[in-house]
Amino acid sequence: MSATPLLQLRDLRVAYGAIEAVKGISLELAHGELVSLIGANGAGKTTTLNAIAGILPTAGGELLYEGKGIETLPAHLRLRRGLALVPEGRGIFTRLTVEENLRMGAYCRRDNEAIEADMERVFSMLPRVKERLQQVAGTLSGGEQQMVAIGRALLSRPRLLLLDEPSMGLAPLVVEKIFEVIRSVAAEGVTILLVEQNANLALEFSQRAYVMESGTITLTGSGADLLADPKVRAAYLGEV
């Protein structure tokens, strides 16, 4: 394992005009880690992911990927370097077919044989996606759309996968399937930063986690330790 973290945020700040949504947070992910970021709605989790992906500009601090600052690097060039986002709400192209959506994930690649091999890999993980290949993506169920969004990101061959609320609005059985896929992707060595409202599930799956409140990191530890922490259980797991 490389000694340099794959991703480091150092005193990162993100603002919407005069309102600072992320107030100087620091976190890091080692190569191959599955780390979750949990917290209440409005804590700044999605803003953090969007800043890492290059969708939002940073207002201060450092954003290091493989030890190099990428604060000014456009989003499409971050994707080329292996940093992919599955956004909250899926963000699929509703008027395109499932296959067209998947291939959009590989738009910056030219290795056609490897792209086809990766398509088959996605199909093996997500057989439902293969069954819907020629269907217009907007006609799929929420769970199927989430699978397409994950498949599309995998077609970019990510080294760091940012997942924003993958279980949102999905039935329990579908959530179970989505998290099986996340586990499979992590087992292949892809580093994952997971934002997930279902804190219980996120902590069970994660090696480490950060708790975010009002734009700051208030707690960090292993998934197991935070799962057992009375404060975390009371605040995020609905237990007293």
C-alpha positions as CSV (number, residue, x, y, z in Angstrom):
1,M,0.0,0.0,0.0
2,S,1.3,3.5,-0.9
3,A,2.3,5.6,2.1
4,T,0.7,8.7,0.5
5,P,-3.1,8.8,1.0
6,L,-5.1,8.6,-2.2
7,L,-7.2,11.6,-1.1
8,Q,-6.5,14.3,1.5
9,L,-8.6,17.3,2.5
10,R,-6.7,19.8,4.6
11,D,-8.8,22.6,6.1
12,L,-11.1,22.5,3.1
13,R,-13.7,25.2,2.9
14,V,-16.6,25.5,0.5
15,A,-19.1,28.4,0.3
16,Y,-22.3,29.4,-1.4
17,G,-21.8,33.1,-1.7
18,A,-21.3,34.5,1.8
19,I,-22.5,31.2,3.5
20,E,-19.8,28.8,4.4
21,A,-21.2,25.3,4.0
22,V,-18.0,23.4,4.7
23,K,-15.9,25.1,7.4
24,G,-12.3,23.8,7.2
25,I,-12.6,20.0,7.3
26,S,-9.7,17.6,7.1
27,L,-9.9,13.9,6.2
28,E,-8.0,11.3,4.3
29,L,-8.5,8.0,2.5
30,A,-5.8,5.5,2.0
31,H,-5.6,3.4,-1.2
32,G,-8.3,0.7,-1.1
33,E,-10.2,2.0,1.9
34,L,-14.0,2.2,2.2
35,V,-14.7,5.3,4.3
36,S,-18.1,6.8,5.1
37,L,-19.2,10.3,5.9
38,I,-22.3,10.5,8.0
39,G,-24.3,13.3,9.5
40,A,-27.7,15.0,9.5
41,N,-29.3,16.6,6.4
42,G,-27.6,20.0,5.8
43,A,-24.3,18.9,7.5
44,G,-22.3,19.6,4.3
45,K,-21.7,16.0,3.1
46,T,-23.0,16.4,-0.5
47,T,-21.2,19.7,-0.7
48,T,-18.0,18.0,0.3
49,L,-18.4,15.3,-2.4
50,N,-19.2,17.9,-5.0
51,A,-16.1,19.9,-4.1
52,I,-13.9,16.8,-4.4
53,A,-15.4,15.9,-7.8
54,G,-14.9,19.5,-9.1
55,I,-18.5,20.4,-9.4
56,L,-18.2,23.1,-6.7
57,P,-15.2,25.4,-6.3
58,T,-13.3,25.4,-3.0
59,A,-13.1,28.6,-0.9
60,G,-9.9,27.6,0.9
61,G,-7.7,24.8,2.1
62,E,-6.2,22.0,0.1
63,L,-7.6,19.1,-1.9
64,L,-4.9,16.6,-2.6
65,Y,-5.3,13.6,-4.9
66,E,-2.3,11.2,-5.0
67,G,-0.4,13.9,-3.1
68,K,-1.0,16.6,-5.7
69,G,-3.3,19.6,-5.4
70,I,-6.3,19.4,-7.7
71,E,-8.3,22.4,-6.4
72,T,-8.2,24.2,-9.8
73,L,-8.5,21.0,-11.9
74,P,-11.8,20.9,-13.9
75,A,-14.2,18.1,-13.1
76,H,-13.6,16.2,-16.4
77,L,-9.9,16.1,-15.9
78,R,-10.5,14.7,-12.3
79,L,-12.5,12.0,-13.9
80,R,-9.7,11.2,-16.3
81,R,-7.4,10.7,-13.3
82,G,-9.8,8.1,-11.8
83,L,-12.1,10.2,-9.6
84,A,-15.8,9.4,-10.3
85,L,-19.0,10.6,-8.6
86,V,-22.3,8.8,-8.4
87,P,-24.4,11.9,-7.5
88,E,-27.3,12.2,-5.1
89,G,-30.5,11.6,-7.1
90,R,-28.5,9.4,-9.6
91,G,-28.1,12.0,-12.3
92,I,-28.7,9.6,-15.2
93,F,-29.6,10.8,-18.7
94,T,-33.3,9.9,-18.6
95,R,-33.9,10.2,-22.4
96,L,-30.9,7.9,-23.3
97,T,-31.0,4.1,-23.2
98,V,-29.4,2.2,-20.4
99,E,-26.5,1.2,-22.7
100,E,-26.0,4.8,-23.8
101,N,-25.9,5.9,-20.2
102,L,-23.3,3.2,-19.4
103,R,-21.1,4.2,-22.3
104,M,-21.2,7.8,-21.3
105,G,-19.1,6.7,-18.3
106,A,-16.3,5.7,-20.7
107,Y,-16.5,8.8,-22.9
108,C,-12.9,9.8,-22.1
109,R,-11.5,6.3,-22.8
110,R,-10.1,5.0,-26.1
111,D,-9.3,1.4,-25.1
112,N,-12.3,-0.2,-26.8
113,E,-11.5,-3.8,-25.9
114,A,-11.1,-2.9,-22.2
115,I,-14.3,-0.9,-22.3
116,E,-16.2,-4.0,-23.6
117,A,-14.6,-6.1,-20.8
118,D,-15.7,-3.5,-18.3
119,M,-19.2,-3.6,-19.7
120,E,-19.3,-7.4,-19.0
121,R,-17.9,-6.8,-15.5
122,V,-20.7,-4.4,-14.8
123,F,-23.2,-6.9,-16.2
124,S,-21.9,-9.6,-13.9
125,M,-22.3,-7.3,-10.9
126,L,-25.6,-5.9,-12.1
127,P,-27.5,-8.5,-14.2
128,R,-30.7,-6.4,-14.0
129,V,-28.9,-3.6,-15.9
130,K,-28.1,-6.0,-18.8
131,E,-31.7,-7.1,-19.0
132,R,-32.7,-3.4,-19.4
133,L,-29.9,-2.4,-21.8
134,Q,-32.1,-1.0,-24.6
135,Q,-34.7,0.5,-22.3
136,V,-35.0,4.3,-22.0
137,A,-33.3,5.0,-18.6
138,G,-36.1,7.4,-17.4
139,T,-38.6,4.5,-17.5
140,L,-36.6,2.4,-15.0
141,S,-37.4,2.0,-11.3
142,G,-35.4,4.0,-8.7
143,G,-33.3,1.0,-7.8
144,E,-32.6,0.2,-11.5
145,Q,-31.6,3.8,-12.1
146,Q,-29.2,3.7,-9.1
147,M,-27.6,0.6,-10.6
148,V,-27.2,2.3,-13.9
149,A,-25.6,5.3,-12.2
150,I,-23.1,3.1,-10.4
151,G,-22.4,1.1,-13.6
152,R,-21.8,4.3,-15.5
153,A,-19.2,5.4,-12.9
154,L,-17.5,2.0,-13.0
155,L,-17.1,2.4,-16.8
156,S,-14.7,5.3,-16.1
157,R,-12.4,2.8,-14.3
158,P,-12.4,4.8,-11.1
159,R,-9.6,4.6,-8.5
160,L,-11.7,6.7,-6.2
161,L,-15.5,6.3,-6.2
162,L,-17.6,9.0,-4.5
163,L,-21.1,7.7,-3.7
164,D,-23.7,10.1,-2.6
165,E,-26.8,8.6,-0.8
166,P,-27.0,5.4,-2.9
167,S,-29.8,4.0,-0.8
168,M,-32.1,7.1,-0.8
169,G,-35.7,6.3,-1.5
170,L,-35.1,2.6,-2.3
171,A,-36.8,-0.5,-0.9
172,P,-34.8,-2.6,1.7
173,L,-34.2,-5.5,-0.7
174,V,-32.9,-3.1,-3.4
175,V,-30.7,-1.4,-0.8
176,E,-29.3,-4.8,0.1
177,K,-28.4,-5.4,-3.5
178,I,-26.8,-2.0,-4.0
179,F,-24.6,-2.5,-0.9
180,E,-23.6,-6.0,-2.2
181,V,-22.3,-4.2,-5.3
182,I,-20.5,-1.6,-3.3
183,R,-18.8,-4.4,-1.3
184,S,-17.8,-6.1,-4.6
185,V,-16.3,-2.8,-6.0
186,A,-14.4,-2.2,-2.7
187,A,-13.1,-5.8,-2.8
188,E,-11.6,-5.1,-6.2
189,G,-9.4,-2.4,-4.6
190,V,-11.4,0.7,-5.6
191,T,-11.2,3.4,-2.9
192,I,-14.7,4.5,-1.8
193,L,-16.0,7.6,0.0
194,L,-19.6,6.9,0.9
195,V,-22.2,9.5,2.0
196,E,-25.2,7.6,3.3
197,Q,-28.2,8.6,5.3
198,N,-28.6,5.1,6.7
199,A,-25.8,5.5,9.2
200,N,-26.2,2.0,10.6
201,L,-25.6,0.4,7.2
202,A,-22.8,2.8,6.3
203,L,-20.9,2.1,9.5
204,E,-21.3,-1.7,9.2
205,F,-19.7,-1.5,5.7
206,S,-17.0,1.0,6.4
207,Q,-13.5,0.5,7.7
208,R,-13.5,4.1,9.0
209,A,-15.9,6.9,9.2
210,Y,-16.2,10.6,9.8
211,V,-19.2,12.3,11.5
212,M,-20.0,15.7,10.0
213,E,-22.1,18.4,11.8
214,S,-22.8,21.9,10.5
215,G,-19.9,21.9,8.1
216,T,-17.3,20.5,10.5
217,I,-15.9,17.1,11.3
218,T,-16.8,16.3,14.9
219,L,-15.8,12.7,15.3
220,T,-13.8,10.0,13.5
221,G,-13.0,6.4,14.1
222,S,-13.4,2.9,12.8
223,G,-16.9,1.9,11.6
224,A,-17.2,-0.6,14.4
225,D,-16.2,2.0,17.1
226,L,-18.6,4.6,15.9
227,L,-21.3,2.0,15.6
228,A,-20.8,1.3,19.3
229,D,-20.5,4.9,20.4
230,P,-23.5,6.0,22.5
231,K,-23.4,9.6,21.1
232,V,-23.5,8.3,17.5
233,R,-26.2,5.8,18.4
234,A,-28.4,8.4,20.0
235,A,-27.8,11.0,17.2
236,Y,-27.9,8.9,14.1
237,L,-29.2,5.5,14.8
238,G,-32.3,6.5,16.7
239,E,-31.3,4.9,20.0
240,V,-31.2,6.5,23.4
